[in-house]
Amino acid sequence: MKRTFIVLAAAAALLGALSYRVAFSQEANSYALVIKDHRFEPGELQVPAGQKFKLIVDNQDPTPEEFESHALKLEKVIPGKRQATLNVGPLQPGSYDFVGEFHEKTAKGRLVAQ
């Protein structure tokens, strides 16, 4: 009985460690971008070159905004007070501009893949 408990405890610990690693990997491949006052924060975001990642865009404004990037070939309307997750990459090293199409004068940003 004691041996069964030890084996089960070890298996649970290993499973927990693997689950943590998977969760950490998903977080490490996600990058946050906020829309606030019709501006992107941060205005420039460093991302890894050669890897797929998720770009989580949080529109904190009450009005919708359209994330658009010709360089990334991405376009997504994000309702006010909502989030959207965009799958990006893998990207070659370089800069990739994007705008908020509904407020192009203020909503500008850039991804820099390194």
C-alpha positions in Angstrom: 0.0 0.0 0.0 2.8 2.4 0.9 4.7 1.6 -2.3 1.5 2.2 -4.4 1.1 5.6 -2.7 4.7 6.6 -3.5 4.3 5.6 -7.1 1.1 7.5 -7.5 2.6 10.6 -5.7 5.6 10.5 -8.1 3.4 10.1 -11.1 1.2 13.0 -10.0 4.3 15.2 -9.4 5.7 14.3 -12.9 2.3 15.1 -14.5 2.1 18.4 -12.6 5.6 19.3 -13.8 4.8 18.5 -17.4 1.5 20.5 -17.2 3.4 23.5 -15.8 5.9 23.2 -18.6 3.2 23.2 -21.3 1.4 26.1 -19.7 4.7 28.1 -19.4 5.5 27.3 -23.1 2.2 28.7 -24.2 2.7 31.9 -22.1 6.2 32.3 -23.5 4.8 32.2 -27.0 2.1 34.9 -26.4 2.6 38.6 -26.6 0.2 41.3 -25.4 -0.8 44.4 -27.2 -3.3 46.9 -25.7 -5.4 49.5 -27.5 -6.1 52.4 -25.2 -7.2 55.9 -26.2 -6.9 54.8 -29.8 -3.2 54.0 -29.4 -1.3 50.7 -29.3 0.7 50.0 -26.1 3.5 49.3 -26.5 4.1 51.1 -29.7 6.9 48.6 -30.6 6.9 45.0 -29.6 9.9 42.6 -29.7 9.0 39.1 -30.9 11.0 36.1 -31.8 12.0 35.5 -35.5 11.5 32.1 -36.9 8.8 31.0 -34.4 5.0 31.0 -34.4 3.4 33.0 -31.6 0.1 34.4 -30.5 -0.6 38.1 -30.4 -3.3 38.9 -27.8 -4.8 42.3 -28.6 -6.8 43.8 -25.8 -9.1 46.7 -26.9 -9.7 48.7 -23.8 -11.5 51.4 -25.7 -15.3 51.4 -25.8 -15.3 51.5 -29.6 -14.1 48.8 -32.1 -10.7 49.0 -33.7 -9.4 47.1 -36.7 -5.9 45.7 -36.3 -4.4 45.7 -39.8 -1.0 44.9 -41.1 -0.2 44.5 -44.8 3.3 43.4 -43.9 1.9 40.6 -41.6 -1.1 39.9 -43.9 -3.4 40.2 -40.9 -6.7 42.0 -40.4 -9.1 41.7 -37.5 -11.9 43.9 -36.1 -11.8 43.9 -32.3 -15.0 45.1 -30.6 -14.7 47.6 -27.8 -13.8 46.1 -24.4 -12.9 42.8 -26.0 -9.8 40.8 -26.8 -8.7 38.9 -29.9 -5.9 36.4 -30.4 -4.0 36.5 -33.7 -1.7 33.7 -34.8 1.4 35.1 -36.2 4.5 33.8 -37.9 7.0 32.4 -38.2 8.5 35.8 -39.2 11.8 36.6 -40.8 14.0 39.0 -38.8 12.8 42.6 -39.5 10.1 45.2 -38.7 6.4 44.7 -39.4 4.2 47.8 -39.1 0.5 47.7 -38.2 -2.2 50.2 -37.7 -5.7 50.6 -36.1 -7.5 51.2 -39.4 -10.4 53.1 -37.7 -7.9 55.6 -36.0 -4.8 55.5 -38.3 -3.5 58.9 -37.2 -2.9 57.7 -33.6 -3.1 53.9 -33.6 0.2 52.8 -35.1 2.7 50.2 -34.0 5.5 47.8 -35.1 6.5 44.3 -34.4 10.3 43.7 -34.5 11.3 40.1 -35.1 14.8 39.2 -33.9 
